[in-house]
Amino acid sequence: MSADPAAPATRAGFVALIGEPNAGKSTLLNRMVGAKVSIVTHKAQTTRARIRGVVAAGDAQIVFVDTPGLFRPRRRLDRAMVAAAWSGAGEADIIVLLVEAHRGLTQGVGAILEALQDRIAPERTVALVINKIDRVSAPDLLALTREMNDARPFARTFMVSARRGYGVEELRDWLAGELPKGPWLYPEDQIADLPLRIMAAEITREKLTLRLHQELPYQLTVETTEWEERADGSVRVDQVVHVMREGHKGIVLGHKGETIKAVGKASREELETLLDRKAHLFLRVSVRPNWQEEAGRYAEMGLDFNGGA
């Protein structure tokens, strides 16, 4: 049977969000999707895995790749995160560079621009998104737009506030029109391609990151060890928080276990919202000094153990 020539042509493709840590990539992704698929915290380098959010925009399906923030790597985990970011950009149909309006063309952004020139072919579509526009004046925005486009000619420049939603719809519609024609890549009702076990672990890691201080959030990871579907429709989820030192375990537990209890409660409530059913979440803390050198932990996060090594 021949296709109906009057039927609208569908479009689908991948859009990579790149930028410095804390540029607002996860916030923009969650705003685009209309649901929480990537963890958002006030700390940099929170996103580890290349989380995909799926957005339907008219006849187009936009698959977002939320990459780790690009920064100067020091540890193996850092190198794997940066390698994942550039891998995501290299595989995408469109690359979106996010910069913070109030910080402008920083040294880090300059390094990303240089890397784009070295790693990405000139004919590739790269758009500029200036985020957090509510934090600067209009003249400063225009000056930054000129400065950035002088450094690299972008296909389009958008000014948005991902947190407030300003300008996001215009960006989404433009991306939809730029994607290649083709069938949709995911089912219509799917918003992410992460397994629920990993999404549950990410939720708990977010709650820990929000409650803990300084460097500790980067010294821990969360693993979902058991996922039991119960006869009453609820789910039991067991997770382990791996920390690198005995002293970290006490910090994660808190006085009389108050910290881990609060984290567990907040994580369970968000998990129940995500699943739309009752969840029983059980957390324990394990000292695992070398978890950052275990290939299995990287596989769970969607990272290449040897990436950037």
C-alpha positions in Angstrom: 0.0 0.0 0.0 1.5 3.4 -1.0 1.8 6.1 1.6 -0.8 8.9 1.6 0.9 11.8 -0.1 -1.3 14.2 1.9 -0.1 12.7 5.2 2.4 15.0 7.0 6.0 13.9 7.0 7.3 13.1 10.4 10.7 14.1 11.7 12.9 12.6 14.4 16.5 13.0 15.6 18.9 13.7 18.4 19.7 17.0 20.0 22.8 17.2 22.3 22.8 19.8 25.0 26.4 20.8 25.9 27.9 23.5 28.0 29.8 24.2 31.2 28.6 22.5 34.5 25.5 24.3 35.9 24.7 26.0 32.6 21.1 24.8 33.0 21.1 21.8 30.6 19.2 19.5 33.0 16.7 22.3 33.8 16.1 22.9 30.1 15.7 19.2 29.3 13.1 18.8 32.1 11.3 21.9 30.9 11.2 20.7 27.3 10.0 17.2 28.3 7.5 18.6 30.8 8.6 16.0 33.4 11.6 15.3 35.5 14.0 13.0 33.7 17.3 14.5 34.7 18.4 15.5 38.2 18.8 19.1 39.0 20.9 20.5 41.9 22.8 23.6 42.8 26.1 21.7 42.5 28.1 21.4 39.3 28.9 18.1 37.5 25.7 16.4 38.8 24.7 14.8 35.5 26.8 11.6 34.9 24.8 9.5 32.4 23.7 10.7 28.9 20.0 10.9 29.8 17.7 11.1 26.9 14.4 13.0 27.2 11.9 12.5 24.4 9.7 15.5 23.3 6.8 15.5 20.8 6.6 18.8 18.9 3.9 18.7 16.2 5.0 16.0 13.7 8.5 15.9 15.1 10.0 13.8 17.9 13.0 15.4 19.5 15.3 13.1 21.5 17.5 15.2 23.9 20.8 14.0 25.0 21.6 15.7 28.3 25.4 15.4 28.5 27.6 15.9 31.6 29.0 19.4 31.9 32.2 20.0 30.0 35.1 20.9 32.3 38.8 20.1 32.8 38.9 16.4 33.9 41.1 15.2 36.7 39.8 11.8 37.9 38.8 8.7 35.8 35.1 9.6 36.5 35.7 13.1 35.2 37.4 11.9 32.1 34.5 9.4 31.4 31.9 12.2 31.9 33.7 14.5 29.5 34.2 11.7 26.9 30.4 11.0 27.2 29.6 14.6 26.6 31.6 14.8 23.4 30.4 11.4 22.2 26.8 12.6 22.7 27.6 15.8 20.7 29.3 13.8 17.9 26.3 11.5 17.5 23.6 14.2 17.5 21.8 15.7 14.5 21.8 19.2 16.2 24.1 20.5 18.9 22.9 23.1 21.4 25.5 25.1 23.3 24.2 26.6 26.6 25.9 29.6 28.2 24.9 31.5 31.3 23.9 35.1 30.5 25.4 36.5 33.6 28.8 34.7 33.1 29.1 35.2 29.4 32.1 34.0 27.4 34.1 32.5 30.2 37.4 30.7 29.8 35.5 27.4 30.0 33.1 28.5 27.2 36.1 29.5 25.1 37.6 26.1 25.6 34.3 24.5 24.4 34.3 26.7 21.3 37.8 25.6 20.5 36.9 22.0 21.0 33.8 22.4 18.8 36.0 23.7 16.0 38.4 20.7 16.4 35.8 18.0 16.9 32.7 19.0 15.0 32.5 19.4 11.2 31.7 23.0 10.1 28.5 21.9 8.3 27.0 20.5 11.5 24.1 22.5 12.9 25.1 24.2 16.2 22.7 26.6 17.9 23.5 28.9 20.8 21.2 29.2 23.8 21.9 32.0 26.2 20.2 30.9 29.5 19.2 32.7 32.7 18.4 35.9 30.7 16.4 37.2 33.7 19.7 37.8 35.5 21.1 40.5 33.1 20.0 43.6 31.2 19.0 43.7 27.5 22.1 45.6 26.4 24.3 43.0 28.1 22.4 40.2 26.3 22.9 41.8 22.9 26.6 42.4 23.6 27.0 38.7 24.6 25.1 37.6 21.5 27.5 39.6 19.3 30.6 38.3 21.1 29.6 34.7 20.9 28.6 34.8 17.2 31.9 36.6 16.4 33.7 33.7 18.1 31.7 31.1 16.1 28.8 31.7 13.7 25.8 29.8 15.1 22.9 28.5 13.1 20.5 30.4 15.5 20.8 32.2 18.8 18.0 31.8 21.4 17.6 33.7 24.7 15.8 31.7 27.3 15.2 31.2 31.0 14.9 27.4 31.4 13.8 27.8 35.0 11.0 30.2 34.2 10.2 28.8 30.7 10.9 32.0 28.8 11.8 31.3 25.1 11.8 27.5 25.5 8.8 27.0 23.2 10.4 28.9 20.4 13.6 26.9 20.7 11.6 23.6 20.8 9.7 24.5 17.6 12.9 25.5 15.7 14.6 22.3 16.7 11.6 20.3 15.5 11.8 21.9 12.1 15.5 21.3 11.7 15.4 17.5 12.4 15.7 15.1 9.5 12.6 13.6 8.1 11.9 10.0 9.2 9.8 7.9 11.6 9.7 8.5 15.3 12.3 6.7 17.3 10.4 6.0 20.5 6.8 5.2 21.4 4.5 8.3 21.5 4.1 8.1 25.3 7.7 7.6 26.2 9.6 10.5 27.8 13.0 8.9 28.6 15.0 5.8 27.8 16.6 5.2 31.2 15.6 2.0 33.0 13.4 2.7 36.0 16.1 1.2 38.3 18.6 3.8 37.1 16.0 6.6 37.3 15.3 5.6 40.9 19.0 5.6 41.8 19.3 9.1 40.2 16.4 10.4 42.2 18.1 9.3 45.5 21.5 10.7 44.4 19.8 14.0 43.7 18.4 14.1 47.2 21.7 13.3 48.7 23.4 16.0 46.6 21.0 18.6 47.8 21.5 17.7 51.5 25.2 17.1 51.6 28.0 19.6 51.3 31.3 20.4 49.6 32.9 17.5 47.7 31.1 14.5 49.3 28.4 14.3 46.6 31.1 13.5 44.0 32.5 10.8 46.2 29.3 8.7 46.3 27.1 6.8 43.9 23.7 5.1 44.3 22.9 1.6 43.1 19.5 0.0 42.8 20.1 -3.6 43.9 16.6 -5.0 44.0 13.3 -4.1 42.3 10.3 -6.3 43.4 6.8 -5.9 42.0 4.3 -6.8 44.7 0.9 -8.4 44.3 -0.8 -5.3 45.7 0.5 -3.2 42.9 3.2 -1.5 44.9 6.9 -1.9 44.4 9.8 -2.5 46.8 13.1 -0.9 45.9 16.4 -1.6 47.6 19.3 0.8 47.1 22.9 1.0 48.3 24.7 4.3 48.7 28.4 3.6 48.0 30.8 6.0 49.7 34.6 6.1 49.6 35.5 6.5 53.2 34.2 5.4 56.6 33.9 9.1 57.6 31.6 9.7 54.7 29.3 7.0 55.9 28.6 8.8 59.1 27.8 12.0 57.2 25.4 10.3 54.9 23.6 8.6 57.8 23.5 11.8 59.9 22.8 12.1 63.6 20.7 9.0 64.6 20.2 8.3 61.0 18.3 11.5 60.4 19.9 12.4 57.1 19.4 9.1 55.4 15.8 8.9 56.7 15.0 12.3 55.2 16.7 11.4 51.9 14.8 8.2 51.8 11.4 9.9 52.5 12.0 12.6 49.8 13.2 10.0 47.3 10.3 7.6 47.9 7.8 10.4 47.5 9.3 11.4 44.2 9.5 7.8 43.0 5.8 7.3 43.9 5.0 10.4 41.7 7.0 9.0 38.9 5.5 5.5 39.1 2.0 6.7 40.1 1.8 4.0 42.7 3.0 3.2 46.2 6.7 2.5 46.7 8.7 1.0 49.6 12.2 2.3 49.5 15.0 0.8 51.6 18.4 2.5 51.7 21.7 1.3 53.2 25.1 2.9 53.1 28.2 0.9 52.1 31.9 1.9 52.3 33.4 1.0 48.9 36.7 2.9 48.6 37.4 2.1 45.0 34.0 2.4 43.4 35.3 5.0 41.0 37.7 2.4 39.6 35.0 -0.3 39.1 33.9 -0.8 35.5 30.5 -2.0 36.7 29.6 1.3 38.3 30.4 3.1 35.1 28.2 0.8 33.0 25.3 1.5 35.4 25.7 5.2 34.8 25.9 4.8 31.0 29.6 5.8 30.9 32.6 4.1 29.3 35.0 3.0 31.9 37.9 3.7 29.5 36.4 6.9 28.2 39.0 9.6 27.9 41.5 7.3 29.6 
